[in-house]
Amino acid sequence: MTCLKNLNKMKKIVTTFILLTAVMLQSCEKDNVQSMELSNSSEQRHTRYKTYTLDGCEYIVVGVGQYRWGSHKGDCKNPIHYAK
């Protein structure tokens, strides 16, 4: 009888392990990331972002409050970015 109980307990553990592994593997799929660009033709483009310089590199900040984000500008004029 104890052998049967141990077998049932082992089946439950293996089944739980397989289910958890399957869930974890499903959550590892890549998200679809969309690239967005600021439109230079927008009448309010100057109010949507700001640029600043720090240690000779140019950065852009977009948004306000908790929705603000920033990045190094792709057209930074710092000479360290030019290939020799």
CYANA upper distance limits for C-alpha pairs under 8 A (distance plus 0.5 A):
  1 MET  CA      5 LYS  CA      6.93
  2 THR  CA      6 ASN  CA      6.60
  3 CYS  CA      7 LEU  CA      6.65
  4 LEU  CA      8 ASN  CA      6.74
  5 LYS  CA      9 LYS  CA      6.63
  6 ASN  CA     10 MET  CA      6.56
  7 LEU  CA     11 LYS  CA      6.69
  8 ASN  CA     12 LYS  CA      6.80
  9 LYS  CA     13 ILE  CA      6.82
 10 MET  CA     14 VAL  CA      6.66
 11 LYS  CA     15 THR  CA      6.53
 12 LYS  CA     16 THR  CA      6.54
 13 ILE  CA     17 PHE  CA      6.62
 14 VAL  CA     18 ILE  CA      6.67
 15 THR  CA     19 LEU  CA      6.69
 16 THR  CA     20 LEU  CA      6.62
 17 PHE  CA     21 THR  CA      6.59
 18 ILE  CA     22 ALA  CA      6.66
 19 LEU  CA     23 VAL  CA      6.75
 20 LEU  CA     24 MET  CA      6.68
 21 THR  CA     25 LEU  CA      6.66
 22 ALA  CA     26 GLN  CA      6.74
 23 VAL  CA     27 SER  CA      6.93
 24 MET  CA     28 CYS  CA      7.13
 25 LEU  CA     29 GLU  CA      7.96
 38 LEU  CA     45 ARG  CA      8.00
 39 SER  CA     45 ARG  CA      7.46
 40 ASN  CA     45 ARG  CA      6.87
 41 SER  CA     45 ARG  CA      7.96
 44 GLN  CA     48 ARG  CA      7.23
 45 ARG  CA     49 TYR  CA      7.66
 46 HIS  CA     50 LYS  CA      8.02
 48 ARG  CA     62 VAL  CA      6.64
 48 ARG  CA     63 GLY  CA      6.84
 49 TYR  CA     60 ILE  CA      7.25
 49 TYR  CA     61 VAL  CA      6.03
 49 TYR  CA     62 VAL  CA      4.92
 49 TYR  CA     63 GLY  CA      7.07
 50 LYS  CA     60 ILE  CA      6.20
 50 LYS  CA     61 VAL  CA      5.79
 50 LYS  CA     62 VAL  CA      7.15
 51 THR  CA     58 GLU  CA      7.27
 51 THR  CA     59 TYR  CA      6.00
 51 THR  CA     60 ILE  CA      4.88
 51 THR  CA     61 VAL  CA      6.71
 52 TYR  CA     58 GLU  CA      6.22
 52 TYR  CA     59 TYR  CA      5.90
 52 TYR  CA     60 ILE  CA      7.03
 53 THR  CA     57 CYS  CA      5.89
 53 THR  CA     58 GLU  CA      4.97
 53 THR  CA     59 TYR  CA      6.64
 54 LEU  CA     58 GLU  CA      7.00
 54 LEU  CA     59 TYR  CA      8.04
 56 GLY  CA     78 ASN  CA      6.35
 57 CYS  CA     72 HIS  CA      8.06
 57 CYS  CA     76 CYS  CA      6.67
 57 CYS  CA     77 LYS  CA      7.69
 57 CYS  CA     78 ASN  CA      6.09
 58 GLU  CA     72 HIS  CA      6.73
 58 GLU  CA     73 LYS  CA      6.22
 58 GLU  CA     76 CYS  CA      5.74
 58 GLU  CA     77 LYS  CA      7.80
 58 GLU  CA     78 ASN  CA      8.16
 59 TYR  CA     70 GLY  CA      7.49
 59 TYR  CA     71 SER  CA      6.16
 59 TYR  CA     72 HIS  CA      4.91
 59 TYR  CA     73 LYS  CA      5.55
 59 TYR  CA     76 CYS  CA      8.29
 60 ILE  CA     70 GLY  CA      5.95
 60 ILE  CA     71 SER  CA      6.04
 60 ILE  CA     72 HIS  CA      6.82
 60 ILE  CA     73 LYS  CA      6.46
 61 VAL  CA     68 ARG  CA      7.39
 61 VAL  CA     69 TRP  CA      6.24
 61 VAL  CA     70 GLY  CA      4.71
 61 VAL  CA     71 SER  CA      7.24
 62 VAL  CA     68 ARG  CA      6.09
 62 VAL  CA     69 TRP  CA      6.04
 62 VAL  CA     70 GLY  CA      6.61
 63 GLY  CA     67 TYR  CA      6.15
 63 GLY  CA     68 ARG  CA      4.79
 63 GLY  CA     69 TRP  CA      7.09
 64 VAL  CA     68 ARG  CA      5.20
 72 HIS  CA     76 CYS  CA      8.07
 76 CYS  CA     81 HIS  CA      8.28
 77 LYS  CA     81 HIS  CA      8.27
 78 ASN  CA     82 TYR  CA      8.42
